[in-house]
Amino acid sequence: MSRIPHAVPAPASRYERGLARLNEVDGTAGVNVINALQGLAPDLARYIIEFGFGDVYDRPGLSLPERELVTLGALAALGHASPQLKVHVHAALNVGLTREAVVEALIQVSLYAGFPAALNALFAAREVFDAQEVLTDSSAPLAIARCFVAGLAQGRFARELLGEVPEWYVPGRSEPLQDAMAVWTALQAAAGGREWHALQYVDTGSAVWVQGEWHEAAAPGILFMMTLDIRHGKICRGRLYVGQ
């Protein structure tokens, strides 16, 4: 009886390798940039994934933390790439660099690119630090809630603050969402491109209630309410309510 040969998996394409590396390095922050380009310049999004992450970031010789240090220095030296710098400060922390290492790298920039470039980079990094931890006790439910909503206000989905299987209820769905990217997509759809602004936080002991408003230029704001059930420093359940 002849044996059936095992199928040999096809090698991953540049796009597949790049997308996997992008998710590993930048998480949702990088995916957000790619998604923002899809309706404007999808070819540029593909170039970034294939060349930037499928070729360059996938090369041997440097670890991901080392590559992020180089990237931070280059973006800071440019002096006009604050949005990209914030994405890569988040990426640097995501791949294991400490805040101290990020700050030290940006101080080094002052020697070769000047104090203005280093100062602007440090202020951008501080915004990322503040969004990730607004209180000294980062496991406090109120701190987690503030950090999560601050990320939404910056167009960033703080996936690291969610539990392994988050349970989210959003308007228009009777069943909870349990996939992180599906949650992010649903929150973006609910906001409809408007800016997130938190007005009040209330820690009830069992959950944190967030009252806020979505802003849009030349349009009345829309109120929203969010409840976040936080256990052991992670958001395990969320619910979004939309007002008028």
ZIUR-V490804 format. One record per backbone hydrogen bond with DSSP energy under -0.5 kcal/mol. NH is the residue of the N-H (numbers start at 1). CO is the residue of the C=O. Records with the same first field share a line. If there is no record, write none. Layout:
# ZIUR-V490804
NH: CO ; CO
This chain:
# ZIUR-V490804
5: 3
9: 7
17: 13
18: 14
19: 15
20: 16
21: 17
22: 18
23: 19
24: 20
25: 21
26: 22
27: 22 ; 23
29: 26
31: 27
32: 28
33: 29
34: 30
35: 31
36: 32
37: 33 ; 34
38: 34 ; 35
39: 35
40: 37
41: 37
42: 38
44: 41
45: 41
46: 42
47: 43
48: 44
49: 45
50: 46
51: 47
52: 47
53: 48
54: 49
55: 50 ; 51
56: 51
57: 52
59: 56
67: 63
68: 64
69: 65
70: 66
71: 67
72: 68
73: 69
74: 70
75: 71
76: 72
77: 73
78: 74
79: 75
85: 81
86: 82
87: 83
88: 84
89: 85
90: 86
91: 87
92: 88
93: 89
94: 90
95: 91
96: 93
97: 92
102: 98
103: 99
104: 100
105: 101
106: 102
107: 103
108: 104
109: 105
110: 106 ; 107
111: 107 ; 108
112: 108 ; 109
113: 109
114: 109 ; 110
118: 114
119: 115
120: 116
121: 117
122: 118
123: 119
124: 120
125: 121
126: 122
127: 123
128: 124
129: 125
130: 126
131: 127
132: 128
133: 129
138: 136
140: 137
144: 140
145: 141
146: 142
147: 143
148: 144
149: 145
150: 146
151: 147
152: 148
153: 149
154: 150 ; 151
155: 152
156: 151
158: 156
159: 157
161: 158
162: 159
163: 235
166: 163
167: 236
168: 166 ; 177
169: 238
173: 170
177: 168
183: 179
184: 180
185: 181
186: 182
187: 183
188: 184
189: 185
190: 186
191: 187
192: 188
193: 188
194: 191
195: 215
197: 213
199: 211
200: 211
202: 209
204: 202 ; 207
208: 228
209: 202 ; 207
210: 226
211: 200 ; 209
212: 224
213: 197
214: 222
215: 195 ; 213
216: 219
219: 216
222: 214
224: 212
225: 241
226: 210
227: 239
228: 208
229: 237
230: 228
231: 234
234: 231
235: 161
236: 229 ; 234
237: 229
238: 167
239: 227
240: 169
241: 225
243: 223
